[in-house]
Amino acid sequence: WKSIPPDTPAKEAAGVLRRFLAEMPEPLFPFSCYQELLALGKQEPEERRPQVRAVIEGIDPVHVAAIRCLFTFLHEVSTRSDVNRMTAENLAIVFAPNVLRSQEETLEQVMKEHKL
């Protein structure tokens, strides 16, 4: 982060981060977790919390560390949503498809899974 000039517009920095995540050969949440996490998303938060933790315990520790770092950063961004309009929901819309995606995505599959 120290190499990013302080006058860089936040939108550009966010775009670089989003693109980096999108171009990773395997997303932070590995392909093997995709279906399980997608199914858990349909449950109530209190019901799914322990199951999500169990899934995360099976992920490579390097990915888990990166996930924690990213989510901490995104939380910090969301605390300034009155200025940047990036609520947790808006951040999820932008970043979720880049950290959790199917190995074989088709337009039809994306539309079905995201109810578009």
Secondary structure, 3 states (H helix, E strand, C coil): CCCCCCCCCHHHHHHHHHHHHHCCCCCCECHHHHHHHHHHCCCCHHHHHHHHHHHHHCCCHHHHHHHHHHHHHHHHHHCCHHHHCCCHHHHHHHHHHHHECCCCCCHHHHHHHCCC
